[in-house]
Amino acid sequence: MSFFIPAAYAQAAPGAAAPGSDMMGILMLVGFVVIFYLMIWRPQAKRAKEHKNLLAGLQKGDEVVTGGGMTGKVVKVADDFVVLEVADNVELKFQKAAIVATLPKGTLKAI
């Protein structure tokens, strides 16, 4: 029955690691950090900064789009909320963070 169960032999003691393997591991780690920064962190920070500037620059009369796709004209701007006129005599209150973009003047009339 010994042909079904192969014999286990001890391996030889491992030799010393290659001279540059520690440095290669550190370089790989640094490379991953750089790629993470360039592809994920920096673009996200740029988008967040642009959105913050957009919200800080909102004024009465601006035409905007919300995250849900509602378009309207800014009637009133408060610290955390914005009142939008979405149709004649129809005003809705939104959080400022819900505003995702501003539209060029006259866009709502063209729709």
Secondary structure by P-SEA (a helix, b strand, c coil): ccccccbbbbcccccccccaaaaaaaaaaaaaaaaaaacccaaaaaaaaaaaaaaaacccccccccccbbbbbbccccccbbbbbccccbbbbbccccccccccccccccc
